Amino acid sequence: SAVLNLTLCILGVTFLYSILHVTFASTPSSTLSSSDIPMLLVGYGFGASFVALFMQLGGGIYTKAADVGADLVGKIEQSIPEDDPRNPATIADLVGDMVGDCVGSSADVFESVAAEIIGAMILGSTLSNEANMPEEVATKFLFFPLIVHAMDIIVSSIGIAFVGGQSTADSNPMIQLQKGYRVALGLSVVGFYIITWWLLEDPENPGSAFKFFGCGITGMVCAYIIVLSTQYYTDYDYRPVQSIAEASTTGHGTNIIVGISVGMKATFIPTITVAIAVLTAYHLGASTGIGEDGRNAGLFGTAVATMGMLSNAVYILSMNNYGPIADNAGGIAEMSMQPEHVRDVTDRLDAAGNVTKAVTKGYSIGSASMACFLLFGAFMDEFSEFAGVPFKSVDIATPEVLIGGLIGSMIIFFFTGLAISAVGRTAHEVVIEVRRQFAENPDIMTYKAKPDYERCVALVTQAALREMRFPGLLCVVTPIIVGLVFRFVGESSNRPLLGAEVLAAYLMFGTVTGILMALFLDTTGGAWDNAKKYIELGNFGGKNSEAHKASITGDTVGDPFKDTAGPALHVVIKLLSTTILVAGPLFVATM
């Protein structure tokens, strides 16, 4: 599914570019050139982001409402195991794993790659125009992103083939998954070198290809560090998760306190890593000497670093999809009443799946932060074109600009609150329904009667569709309203780019806040989940102990963090950019 996902993304961009090129730039009398076409592709990225938001948000509400409802009544009130066939919400929970984790994450990676390809094509065409490159060289810069992601499909497929081999029943599944990741990463380094040498060597600036290769390596190293950091903070083999499990022995409150502290501390390494990667890639790109002042070459360098980070996105998405598949395998084992040793194996697979899902989320937010920087560069280039005047800096000391930044940060918190409260309301309905079925049909607990699974599935489906509308529209409509209001303020005060400057602040502040919030939510939820699994292995009293009950509380609180609000924020911070890019002409005042 991961291979198909990226293949469709690349084919979509290629097909749309071909259609637009034939329509608008194929004849000598055409008003547009080949380098102008990428600006028209922005709508593709916006559509991918818009759909991905609803898939992540709606899927997250579905899966976590069912999960929370099943756990609260099944585990805590009825003291039955997770995924027990007597629980009316079990089927909804298992279906939700696919809806939220597989479909939602696939849409997230699809739109990440689509936005990154289009942003890199815009920056590549801008750089080639500024440097007056020959058409042959300019075309290579333009199509570089598509070739890199075609390579991604090949190297990731080879990495996937390496997963397996000889292993024992008690071996750690993460060892096999990491082996395949290292193979894919090593092959992507080789492939990236060949492609940069072939496509990014500017005859006027010898050595530029190797410097851009260095940008790509920077992105790969950044991704690898983020993967290791996320694993450290969410895998129960390491101290952070074990500290949450230990805190559970003293009650529910200490579990929550330690879990939140772990999530907050987990933002440090990814943030510093991304900051260093952006600086390194920018200055490596600028040092190529292409262009007038090196700015556009630096921005293209960050685009190349983002492509390096996403150069094995297929494999990362495959690791993510492993998680819900392993979870469902455990559910099927429990529902079909398999022997205890079967469930023990699926529990180990499920625990590794929690780590892979957390790793994918960390990888996704890291790539999103890099992609947003290059989309910000594309945003400034686009507004320069529309306004006819240079747009290279934003003065946050201007009151209107600062207001835009504050609104951007606020929207992230408001959206997060809406997403979490949507899960809470829907889970409330599920809890009431599950309690009703247990109360009205006591034979369910003795296996004499089957619960009404369909009722819970219908309930969470309707609620997810209802609850995702307002948060989704909020993310799209707010930047448009902000941009239009300050565009008219700019017209009245003879500042034609005020709307663009306010939106730039909105985008910058919203992106920074969203990245940190998503890192916190993803890591906290994953750590709480695996702390529960660590106790279920027999540590600190094992299943049904007081520590286990406290860990269930932490896991329940963390569910909407890591599987609803966090993943949705990955999309939101890119949707801000694509929305502004699509609606760009509306925000430039006519003087």
C-alpha positions as CSV (number, residue, x, y, z in Angstrom):
1,S,0.0,0.0,0.0
2,A,2.9,2.4,0.7
3,V,4.4,1.8,-2.7
4,L,1.1,2.4,-4.4
5,N,0.5,5.5,-2.3
6,L,3.7,7.2,-3.4
7,T,3.4,5.9,-7.0
8,L,0.0,7.6,-7.3
9,C,1.3,10.8,-5.8
10,I,4.2,11.0,-8.4
11,L,1.9,10.0,-11.3
12,G,-0.6,12.7,-10.3
13,V,2.0,15.5,-10.2
14,T,3.6,14.3,-13.5
15,F,0.2,13.9,-15.3
16,L,-1.0,17.3,-14.1
17,Y,2.2,19.0,-15.1
18,S,2.0,17.4,-18.6
19,I,-1.6,18.5,-19.1
20,L,-0.8,22.1,-18.0
21,H,2.4,22.2,-20.2
22,V,0.5,21.0,-23.3
23,T,-2.3,23.5,-22.6
24,F,-0.4,26.6,-21.7
25,A,3.3,26.3,-22.7
26,S,3.7,23.9,-25.7
27,T,3.8,26.5,-28.5
28,P,6.1,29.5,-29.3
29,S,3.1,31.8,-28.9
30,S,2.2,30.5,-25.4
31,T,2.0,33.1,-22.6
32,L,3.7,30.7,-20.1
33,S,7.0,28.9,-20.1
34,S,7.8,25.5,-18.7
35,S,9.2,27.2,-15.5
36,D,5.9,28.9,-14.9
37,I,3.9,25.7,-14.7
38,P,4.9,24.6,-11.1
39,M,3.0,27.7,-9.7
40,L,-0.2,26.2,-11.3
41,L,0.4,22.9,-9.5
42,V,-0.3,24.5,-6.1
43,G,-3.9,23.5,-6.3
44,Y,-2.9,19.8,-6.4
45,G,-1.0,20.3,-3.1
46,F,-3.9,22.1,-1.5
47,G,-6.3,19.4,-2.5
48,A,-4.0,16.7,-1.1
49,S,-3.7,18.6,2.2
50,F,-7.4,19.3,2.4
51,V,-8.4,15.7,2.0
52,A,-5.5,14.5,4.2
53,L,-6.8,16.8,7.0
54,F,-10.3,15.3,6.9
55,M,-8.8,11.7,6.7
56,Q,-6.5,12.3,9.7
57,L,-9.0,14.2,11.7
58,G,-12.1,12.1,10.9
59,G,-10.1,8.8,11.1
60,G,-8.5,9.9,14.4
61,I,-11.9,10.7,15.9
62,Y,-13.3,7.4,14.8
63,T,-10.5,5.2,16.0
64,K,-9.8,6.9,19.3
65,A,-13.5,7.3,20.3
66,A,-14.0,3.6,19.7
67,D,-10.7,2.7,21.5
68,V,-11.4,5.0,24.6
69,G,-15.0,3.8,24.9
70,A,-14.0,0.1,24.6
71,D,-11.2,0.5,27.2
72,L,-13.2,2.5,29.8
73,V,-16.1,0.1,30.0
74,G,-14.3,-3.1,29.0
75,K,-11.0,-3.0,30.9
76,I,-11.9,-0.8,33.8
77,E,-15.6,-1.4,34.5
78,Q,-16.0,-5.0,33.4
79,S,-12.3,-6.2,33.9
80,I,-12.3,-8.0,30.5
81,P,-9.2,-8.1,28.3
82,E,-8.5,-5.7,25.4
83,D,-10.3,-6.8,22.2
84,D,-12.5,-9.3,24.1
85,P,-15.3,-10.4,21.8
86,R,-17.8,-9.6,24.5
87,N,-17.1,-5.9,24.2
88,P,-19.6,-4.2,21.8
89,A,-17.0,-1.6,20.7
90,T,-14.3,-4.1,19.8
91,I,-15.0,-4.3,16.1
92,A,-15.3,-0.5,15.9
93,D,-11.9,-0.3,17.6
94,L,-10.3,-2.7,15.1
95,V,-11.8,-1.0,12.1
96,G,-10.7,2.3,13.5
97,D,-7.0,1.2,13.5
98,M,-7.2,0.9,9.8
99,V,-9.2,4.1,9.3
100,G,-7.1,6.3,11.5
101,D,-3.6,4.8,11.3
102,C,-3.4,3.3,7.8
103,V,-5.6,5.5,5.7
104,G,-4.9,8.7,7.7
105,S,-1.1,8.3,7.7
106,S,-1.1,7.3,4.0
107,A,-2.9,10.5,3.2
108,D,-0.5,12.5,5.4
109,V,2.6,11.1,3.6
110,F,0.9,11.6,0.2
111,E,0.3,15.3,0.8
112,S,3.7,15.8,2.4
113,V,5.4,14.4,-0.7
114,A,3.1,16.3,-3.0
115,A,3.6,19.6,-1.2
116,E,7.4,19.1,-1.1
117,I,7.6,18.2,-4.8
118,I,5.6,21.2,-5.8
119,G,7.4,23.6,-3.5
120,A,10.8,22.3,-4.7
121,M,9.7,22.7,-8.4
122,I,8.7,26.3,-7.7
123,L,12.0,27.1,-6.0
124,G,13.9,25.2,-8.7
125,S,12.2,27.2,-11.5
126,T,12.8,30.5,-9.6
127,L,16.5,29.7,-9.2
128,S,16.9,28.7,-12.8
129,N,15.2,31.9,-14.0
130,E,17.3,34.0,-11.7
131,A,20.6,32.4,-12.9
132,N,19.5,32.5,-16.6
133,M,20.3,28.8,-16.9
134,P,20.1,27.1,-20.4
135,E,16.7,25.4,-20.9
136,E,18.3,21.9,-20.6
137,V,19.9,22.6,-17.2
138,A,16.7,24.4,-16.0
139,T,14.6,21.4,-16.9
140,K,16.9,19.1,-14.9
141,F,16.4,21.4,-11.8
142,L,12.7,21.4,-12.4
143,F,12.2,17.6,-12.5
144,F,14.8,16.7,-9.9
145,P,12.1,16.2,-7.1
146,L,10.1,13.8,-9.2
147,I,13.2,11.7,-10.0
148,V,14.2,11.5,-6.4
149,H,10.8,10.2,-5.3
150,A,10.8,7.7,-8.1
151,M,14.1,6.4,-6.6
152,D,12.4,6.4,-3.2
153,I,10.0,3.7,-4.5
154,I,12.8,1.5,-5.7
155,V,15.1,1.7,-2.7
156,S,12.3,1.4,-0.1
157,S,11.0,-1.7,-1.9
158,I,14.4,-3.3,-1.6
159,G,14.5,-2.3,2.1
160,I,11.1,-3.9,2.6
161,A,12.4,-7.1,1.0
162,F,15.2,-7.2,3.6
163,V,12.8,-7.3,6.5
164,G,12.6,-10.9,7.8
165,G,15.2,-13.6,7.9
166,Q,16.1,-15.8,10.8
167,S,14.6,-14.7,14.2
168,T,13.4,-16.4,17.3
169,A,9.9,-16.1,18.8
170,D,11.2,-13.8,21.6
171,S,13.3,-11.5,19.4
172,N,12.6,-7.8,19.2
173,P,10.6,-7.0,16.0
174,M,12.2,-3.6,15.9
175,I,15.6,-5.2,15.1
176,Q,14.2,-6.5,11.8
177,L,12.4,-3.3,11.0
178,Q,15.5,-1.2,11.7
179,K,17.6,-3.6,9.4
180,G,15.3,-2.8,6.5
181,Y,15.4,0.9,7.3
182,R,19.2,1.0,7.2
183,V,19.2,-0.8,3.9
184,A,16.7,1.6,2.4
185,L,18.7,4.6,3.9
186,G,22.0,3.3,2.5
187,L,20.6,2.8,-0.9
188,S,19.0,6.2,-0.9
189,V,22.4,7.8,-0.2
190,V,23.9,6.1,-3.3
191,G,20.8,6.9,-5.4
192,F,20.8,10.5,-4.2
193,Y,24.4,11.0,-5.2
194,I,23.8,9.7,-8.7
195,I,20.7,11.8,-9.2
196,T,22.3,15.1,-7.9
197,W,25.4,14.5,-10.0
198,W,23.2,13.9,-13.1
199,L,20.6,16.7,-12.6
200,L,22.0,19.4,-10.3
201,E,25.5,20.2,-11.8
202,D,25.4,23.8,-13.1
203,P,28.1,24.3,-15.7
204,E,28.6,27.9,-14.6
205,N,29.2,26.8,-11.0
206,P,31.3,23.6,-10.8
207,G,30.9,21.5,-7.7
208,S,27.3,22.6,-7.2
209,A,26.0,19.0,-7.5
210,F,28.2,17.8,-4.6
211,K,27.0,20.7,-2.4
212,F,23.4,19.9,-3.1
213,F,24.2,16.2,-2.4
214,G,25.5,17.5,1.0
215,C,22.1,19.1,1.5
216,G,20.4,15.8,0.8
217,I,22.6,14.0,3.3
218,T,21.8,16.7,5.9
219,G,18.1,15.8,5.5
220,M,18.7,12.1,5.8
221,V,20.8,12.5,8.9
222,C,18.1,14.8,10.3
223,A,15.5,12.1,9.7
224,Y,17.6,9.4,11.2
225,I,18.2,11.3,14.4
226,I,14.5,12.1,14.7
227,V,13.7,8.4,14.3
228,L,16.2,7.4,17.0
229,S,15.0,10.2,19.3
230,T,11.3,9.2,18.9
231,Q,12.2,5.5,19.5
232,Y,14.1,6.4,22.7
233,Y,11.1,8.4,24.1
234,T,8.4,5.8,23.2
235,D,10.0,2.4,23.3
236,Y,9.6,0.5,26.7
237,D,13.2,-0.7,26.4
238,Y,14.4,2.8,27.4
239,R,14.2,4.8,30.6
240,P,11.5,7.5,29.7
241,V,8.7,4.9,29.2
242,Q,9.9,2.9,32.2
243,S,9.8,6.0,34.3
244,I,6.1,6.5,33.4
245,A,5.4,2.8,34.3
246,E,7.2,3.3,37.6
247,A,5.2,6.4,38.3
248,S,2.0,4.4,37.8
249,T,2.7,2.5,41.0
250,T,1.8,5.6,43.0
251,G,-1.4,6.4,41.2
252,H,-3.2,7.8,38.2
253,G,-2.1,11.4,38.9
254,T,1.7,10.7,38.9
255,N,1.3,8.6,35.7
256,I,-0.2,11.7,34.0
257,I,2.4,14.1,35.4
258,V,5.4,12.0,34.4
259,G,3.9,11.3,31.0
260,I,3.4,15.0,30.2
261,S,7.0,15.8,31.4
262,V,8.4,13.1,29.0
263,G,6.5,14.5,26.1
264,M,7.7,18.0,26.7
265,K,11.3,16.9,27.1
266,A,11.0,14.9,23.9
267,T,10.7,18.1,21.8
268,F,14.3,19.1,22.5
269,I,16.3,16.8,20.2
270,P,14.0,17.0,17.1
271,T,13.8,20.8,17.3
272,I,17.5,21.3,17.6
273,T,18.1,18.7,14.8
274,V,15.7,20.4,12.4
275,A,17.2,23.9,13.2
276,I,20.7,22.7,12.5
277,A,19.6,20.9,9.3
278,V,17.8,24.0,8.0
279,L,20.8,26.2,8.6
280,T,23.3,23.7,7.2
281,A,21.2,23.0,4.1
282,Y,20.5,26.7,3.5
283,H,24.2,27.7,3.6
284,L,25.3,24.7,1.6
285,G,22.9,25.7,-1.1
286,A,23.8,29.4,-1.0
287,S,27.5,28.4,-1.2
288,T,27.0,26.9,-4.7
289,G,27.1,30.5,-6.1
290,I,24.0,30.0,-8.3
291,G,21.9,33.1,-8.6
292,E,22.5,36.7,-7.6
293,D,22.7,36.7,-3.8
294,G,22.5,33.1,-2.9
295,R,19.1,33.4,-1.3
296,N,17.2,31.3,-3.8
297,A,20.0,28.8,-4.0
298,G,19.9,28.5,-0.2
299,L,16.1,27.9,-0.3
300,F,16.5,25.3,-3.0
301,G,19.2,23.7,-0.7
302,T,16.6,23.3,2.0
303,A,14.2,21.8,-0.6
304,V,16.9,19.3,-1.5
305,A,17.4,18.5,2.2
306,T,13.7,17.9,2.6
307,M,13.8,15.5,-0.4
308,G,16.7,13.7,1.3
309,M,14.6,13.4,4.5
310,L,11.7,12.0,2.4
311,S,13.9,9.8,0.2
312,N,12.7,6.7,1.9
313,A,9.2,7.8,2.8
314,V,7.8,4.6,1.3
315,Y,9.6,2.5,3.9
316,I,8.7,4.7,6.8
317,L,5.0,4.5,5.7
318,S,5.3,0.7,5.5
319,M,6.6,0.7,9.1
320,N,3.6,2.8,10.1
321,N,1.2,0.5,8.4
322,Y,2.8,-2.4,10.2
323,G,1.5,-1.0,13.5
324,P,-2.3,-1.2,13.0
325,I,-1.9,-4.6,11.2
326,A,-0.1,-6.0,14.3
327,D,-2.7,-4.4,16.5
328,N,-5.5,-6.1,14.5
329,A,-3.7,-9.4,14.6
330,G,-3.7,-9.2,18.4
331,G,-7.4,-8.3,18.3
332,I,-8.2,-11.3,16.1
333,A,-6.2,-13.5,18.4
334,E,-8.2,-12.3,21.4
335,M,-11.6,-12.5,19.7
336,S,-10.9,-16.1,18.4
337,M,-9.7,-17.1,21.9
338,Q,-6.2,-18.2,20.8
339,P,-3.8,-19.7,23.4
340,E,-2.0,-17.3,25.7
341,H,1.4,-17.7,23.9
342,V,-0.2,-16.5,20.7
343,R,-1.4,-13.3,22.4
344,D,2.1,-12.9,24.0
345,V,3.6,-12.8,20.5
346,T,1.0,-10.4,19.1
347,D,1.5,-8.2,22.2
348,R,5.3,-7.9,21.3
349,L,4.4,-7.1,17.7
350,D,1.8,-4.6,18.9
351,A,4.4,-2.9,21.2
352,A,6.8,-2.6,18.3
353,G,3.9,-1.2,16.2
354,N,3.4,1.5,18.8
355,V,7.0,2.5,18.3
356,T,6.8,2.4,14.5
357,K,3.7,4.6,14.6
358,A,5.4,7.1,16.9
359,V,8.5,7.0,14.7
360,T,6.4,7.7,11.6
361,K,4.8,10.6,13.4
362,G,8.2,12.0,14.4
363,Y,9.5,11.6,10.9
364,S,6.3,13.2,9.5
365,I,6.5,16.2,11.7
366,G,10.3,16.6,11.0
367,S,9.7,16.5,7.2
368,A,6.7,18.8,7.7
369,S,8.9,21.4,9.4
370,M,11.4,21.2,6.6
371,A,8.7,21.3,3.9
372,C,7.1,24.3,5.5
373,F,10.3,26.2,5.3
374,L,10.6,25.6,1.5
375,L,6.8,26.3,1.1
376,F,7.4,29.6,2.9
377,G,10.1,30.4,0.3
378,A,7.6,29.5,-2.5
379,F,5.0,31.7,-0.7
380,M,7.4,34.7,-0.8
381,D,8.3,34.1,-4.4
382,E,4.7,33.8,-5.4
383,F,3.7,37.1,-3.7
384,S,6.7,38.8,-5.3
385,E,5.3,37.8,-8.7
386,F,1.8,38.9,-7.9
387,A,2.8,42.3,-6.4
388,G,5.5,43.1,-8.9
389,V,7.8,44.2,-6.0
390,P,10.4,42.2,-4.0
391,F,9.0,40.5,-0.9
392,K,12.0,39.2,1.0
393,S,11.5,40.0,4.7
394,V,8.8,40.4,7.3
395,D,9.0,43.0,10.1
396,I,7.4,41.4,13.2
397,A,7.7,44.7,15.1
398,T,4.8,46.0,12.9
399,P,1.6,45.7,15.1
400,E,-0.5,44.1,12.3
401,V,2.2,41.6,11.6
402,L,2.5,40.6,15.3
403,I,-1.3,40.2,15.4
404,G,-1.1,37.8,12.5
405,G,1.5,35.8,14.3
406,L,-0.6,35.6,17.5
407,I,-3.6,34.4,15.6
408,G,-1.5,31.8,13.9
409,S,-0.3,30.4,17.2
410,M,-3.8,30.6,18.7
411,I,-5.4,28.6,15.9
412,I,-3.0,25.6,16.6
413,F,-4.2,25.5,20.3
414,F,-7.8,26.0,19.4
415,F,-7.7,23.3,16.7
416,T,-6.0,20.9,19.1
417,G,-8.7,21.6,21.7
418,L,-11.5,21.0,19.1
419,A,-9.9,17.7,18.0
420,I,-9.5,16.4,21.6
421,S,-13.0,17.5,22.7
422,A,-14.4,15.8,19.6
423,V,-12.9,12.5,20.7
424,G,-14.2,13.1,24.3
425,R,-17.8,13.7,23.1
426,T,-17.8,10.7,20.7
427,A,-16.2,8.4,23.4
428,H,-18.9,9.5,25.8
429,E,-21.6,8.3,23.3
430,V,-19.7,5.0,22.9
431,V,-19.4,4.4,26.7
432,I,-23.1,5.0,27.1
433,E,-23.9,2.6,24.3
434,V,-21.6,-0.2,25.6
435,R,-23.0,0.2,29.1
436,R,-26.5,0.0,27.7
437,Q,-25.8,-3.3,25.9
438,F,-24.1,-4.8,29.0
439,A,-27.0,-3.8,31.2
440,E,-29.8,-4.8,28.9
441,N,-28.2,-8.1,27.8
442,P,-26.3,-9.8,30.7
443,D,-25.9,-12.9,28.5
444,I,-23.1,-11.0,26.6
445,M,-20.8,-11.6,29.6
446,T,-21.4,-15.4,29.6
447,Y,-20.9,-15.7,25.8
448,K,-24.6,-16.8,25.4
449,A,-25.4,-13.7,23.3
450,K,-23.4,-11.6,20.8
451,P,-23.1,-7.9,21.3
452,D,-24.5,-5.5,18.7
453,Y,-21.1,-4.5,17.1
454,E,-22.8,-2.8,14.2
455,R,-24.5,-0.2,16.5
456,C,-21.1,1.0,17.8
457,V,-19.6,1.1,14.3
458,A,-22.5,3.2,13.0
459,L,-22.3,5.5,16.0
460,V,-18.6,6.4,15.7
461,T,-18.9,6.7,11.9
462,Q,-21.6,9.3,12.1
463,A,-19.9,11.1,15.0
464,A,-16.6,11.3,13.1
465,L,-18.2,12.8,10.0
466,R,-20.1,15.3,12.1
467,E,-17.2,16.4,14.4
468,M,-14.6,16.9,11.8
469,R,-16.4,19.6,9.8
470,F,-15.8,22.7,12.0
471,P,-12.1,22.1,12.8
472,G,-11.4,21.4,9.2
473,L,-13.1,24.5,7.9
474,L,-11.5,26.6,10.6
475,C,-8.0,25.8,9.3
476,V,-9.0,26.8,5.7
477,V,-11.2,29.8,6.3
478,T,-9.1,31.6,9.0
479,P,-6.0,32.5,6.9
480,I,-8.3,33.7,4.1
481,I,-10.2,36.0,6.5
482,V,-7.0,37.3,8.1
483,G,-5.4,37.9,4.7
484,L,-8.4,39.7,3.3
485,V,-8.9,41.9,6.4
486,F,-5.3,43.1,6.4
487,R,-5.2,43.5,2.6
488,F,-7.9,46.1,2.9
489,V,-6.1,47.7,5.9
490,G,-3.0,47.9,3.7
491,E,-5.0,49.5,0.8
492,S,-6.2,52.2,3.1
493,S,-2.7,52.9,4.5
494,N,-0.8,52.6,1.2
495,R,0.9,49.4,2.2
496,P,0.2,46.9,-0.7
497,L,2.0,44.0,0.8
498,L,0.5,44.3,4.4
499,G,-1.8,41.3,3.8
500,A,1.0,39.2,2.6
501,E,3.2,40.2,5.6
502,V,0.5,39.4,8.1
503,L,-0.1,36.0,6.5
504,A,3.7,35.4,6.5
505,A,3.7,35.9,10.3
506,Y,0.5,33.8,10.6
507,L,2.3,31.1,8.7
508,M,5.6,31.3,10.6
509,F,4.1,31.4,14.1
510,G,1.5,28.8,13.3
511,T,4.1,26.5,11.9
512,V,6.5,26.8,14.8
513,T,3.7,26.3,17.4
514,G,2.2,23.4,15.4
515,I,5.5,21.6,15.1
516,L,6.2,21.7,18.9
517,M,2.6,20.9,19.8
518,A,2.5,17.9,17.4
519,L,5.9,16.6,18.7
520,F,4.5,16.8,22.3
521,L,1.2,15.1,21.5
522,D,2.7,12.3,19.4
523,T,5.4,11.4,21.9
524,T,3.3,11.7,25.0
525,G,0.6,9.4,23.7
526,G,3.0,6.8,22.4
527,A,5.0,6.8,25.7
528,W,1.8,6.4,27.8
529,D,0.6,3.5,25.5
530,N,3.9,1.6,25.8
531,A,4.1,2.2,29.6
532,K,0.9,0.3,29.9
533,K,2.3,-2.5,27.7
534,Y,5.5,-2.6,29.8
535,I,3.4,-3.2,32.9
536,E,1.3,-5.8,31.1
537,L,4.6,-7.8,30.5
538,G,4.6,-8.4,34.3
539,N,6.5,-5.4,35.5
540,F,5.3,-3.4,38.6
541,G,2.5,-5.9,39.4
542,G,1.5,-6.8,35.9
543,K,-2.1,-6.9,34.5
544,N,-5.0,-5.9,36.8
545,S,-2.7,-4.4,39.4
546,E,-3.2,-0.8,40.6
547,A,-0.2,0.3,38.5
548,H,-1.9,-1.3,35.5
549,K,-5.1,0.6,36.1
550,A,-3.2,3.9,36.4
551,S,-1.4,3.1,33.1
552,I,-4.8,2.5,31.4
553,T,-5.8,6.0,32.5
554,G,-2.6,7.5,30.9
555,D,-3.1,5.4,27.8
556,T,-6.7,6.6,27.5
557,V,-5.7,10.3,27.9
558,G,-2.9,9.8,25.4
559,D,-5.1,8.2,22.7
560,P,-6.6,11.4,21.3
561,F,-3.1,13.1,21.7
562,K,-1.2,10.6,19.5
563,D,-3.9,9.4,17.1
564,T,-6.2,12.4,16.5
565,A,-4.8,15.9,17.4
566,G,-1.1,15.2,16.7
567,P,-1.4,13.6,13.3
568,A,-4.0,16.2,12.2
569,L,-1.6,19.0,13.2
570,H,1.0,17.4,10.8
571,V,-1.4,18.2,8.0
572,V,-2.6,21.6,9.4
573,I,0.8,23.2,9.3
574,K,1.2,22.3,5.6
575,L,-2.4,23.2,4.8
576,L,-1.7,26.7,6.1
577,S,0.9,27.1,3.4
578,T,-1.0,25.6,0.5
579,T,-4.2,27.5,1.4
580,I,-2.3,30.8,1.3
581,L,-0.5,29.8,-1.9
582,V,-3.7,28.9,-3.7
583,A,-5.5,32.1,-2.6
584,G,-2.4,34.3,-3.0
585,P,-3.7,36.9,-5.5
586,L,-6.5,37.8,-3.1
587,F,-4.1,39.1,-0.5
588,V,-2.1,41.6,-2.5
589,A,-3.6,45.1,-2.5
590,T,-4.1,47.0,-5.8
591,M,-2.8,50.5,-5.5
